[in-house]
Amino acid sequence: MRIRREVTPFLSVTVIAWVLMASLFDMWFIFSCLGSIGIAYFLYFFRDPERTSPQDNNAVVAGADGIVSSINLVQENKYLQTPCTRISIFLSLFDVHVNRAPISGKSAFLGYFPGKHLFTFQEKSSEVNQHNKILITGDKTRCLVCQIVGPVCRRVVYWPAHDKDVDITTGDRIGMMKFGSRLDMYLPADEVEVIVKPGDTVRAGETIVAHIRESI
């Protein structure tokens, strides 16, 4: 199983805290157990399994692992400038947190937007919480991806270049959200047909969440 290198500082802090606390309280067994549990969890959290994306040019795949928390029709006036279907995926602390591209195309980093740390199951967290915005422009449709932080997650990361558009393919790794969050995918409502429903479990890069309409 591949482990993301971003785990390194978390392992270092865990080991240092383990040794300091064990030395201070002279309780090596107890803190060794706690330290081992912490290390095991961080290795588990930062896992990055391989995924096989569907060979379907009209498929839109999930951008994150987790549960589809809501599907709403919203007006996106800034970037897509059209009525959109917003698919929201909630990630627990036990889901894979590596994000993947929902469609192929040109990926542009739109920026990091500071904000609040509301629980991400709240609808308004989509607008007011800290988040990254990424716009992927494909041949047939566009997808606005929002990596949203919650009260536990304190950082979202977009890996491709921030200063230029980058070619990506459906299922490519594009970033990570650390310690539980929410990912929103905005798709032009008249260009896609959503095939998932709230409560469905999805896997980033593999689960088809919508199809691009044949007329597009």
Secondary structure as GFF3:
##gff-version 3
##sequence-region A 1 216
A	DSSP	three_ten_helix	5	7	.	.	.	ID=ss1
A	DSSP	alpha_helix	8	25	.	.	.	ID=ss2
A	DSSP	alpha_helix	28	45	.	.	.	ID=ss3
A	DSSP	beta_strand	59	61	.	.	.	ID=ss4
A	DSSP	beta_strand	66	76	.	.	.	ID=ss5
A	DSSP	beta_strand	82	91	.	.	.	ID=ss6
A	DSSP	beta_strand	98	100	.	.	.	ID=ss7
A	DSSP	beta_strand	105	113	.	.	.	ID=ss8
A	DSSP	alpha_helix	125	128	.	.	.	ID=ss9
A	DSSP	beta_strand	131	137	.	.	.	ID=ss10
A	DSSP	beta_strand	142	149	.	.	.	ID=ss11
A	DSSP	beta_strand	155	158	.	.	.	ID=ss12
A	DSSP	beta_strand	166	168	.	.	.	ID=ss13
A	DSSP	beta_strand	173	178	.	.	.	ID=ss14
A	DSSP	beta_strand	181	188	.	.	.	ID=ss15
A	DSSP	beta_strand	192	194	.	.	.	ID=ss16
A	DSSP	beta_strand	201	202	.	.	.	ID=ss17
A	DSSP	beta_strand	208	212	.	.	.	ID=ss18
###
